[in-house]
Amino acid sequence: MLKIGMSLTLEPLDNDLDEKYRCKIADIEEDRIYIDYPKNLKTNRTTFLANSISFDAVLISENNVAYKFRTQVIGKVKKNIPLIILHFPGDDQLIKIQRRQFVRIETAVDVSVSLPQSNQQIPTITEDISAGGCAVLLPMNIKVDQNEEGEGLFVLPLQSGHMYLRLPFYVIRMWEKDGKHIASLKFKDISAKEKQVLLRFCFERQLELRKKGLS
């Protein structure tokens, strides 16, 4: 899958500044990838990466398919040019990215749903979630209108710790599944940083499900 000359986009897991870096693969050895010193996509300046920093790396295959994997800086070496060494977890840890739409993960996330229009505050869990929206379970006696706006306080259990996101939404539709009353919500006006947190959570959860053989 990986080939010398491919470009990688690196996004730090601890990414308060919403930074991304672009680099090229210079060499590959089993569980190691050698890259040139990356450039910051905002400043176009070459960036020094300290050892042990973890990233989500994205690559585009020769078939124009996007893949993502978790990596970490494990060292530096000088061959023909100075290179940074990244850990490569293996082809089986590559996650295909749905580039036209956000990946939706079936998982239960604690959320408190606030609906000012109907003056309702509902503690519940998600049926599924993505960076673009989610589906939440509602009590059978709760009535929600299509396009009704509200806000959800989500508790996302990331590997780095729990993250709380307060996200505005509007209701797309109500539906039933296995006797459950479900509302599909679409997030609105969320920041790039909030979207990245959601993408990271979905990616981490997808890796967990794959390890358990559920995805």
Secondary structure, DSSP 8 states (H G I E B T S, - for coil): ---TT-EEEEEESS-TT---EEEEEEEEETTEEEE---EETTT--B----TT-EEEEEEE-TTS-EEEEEEEEEEEEESSSEEEEEE---GGG-EE--SSS---B----EEEEEEGGGTEEEEEEEEEE-SSEEEEEE-TT----TT-EEEEEEEEEETTEEEEEEEEEEEEEEEEETTEEEEEEEE-S--HHHHHHHHHHHHHHHHHHHHTT--
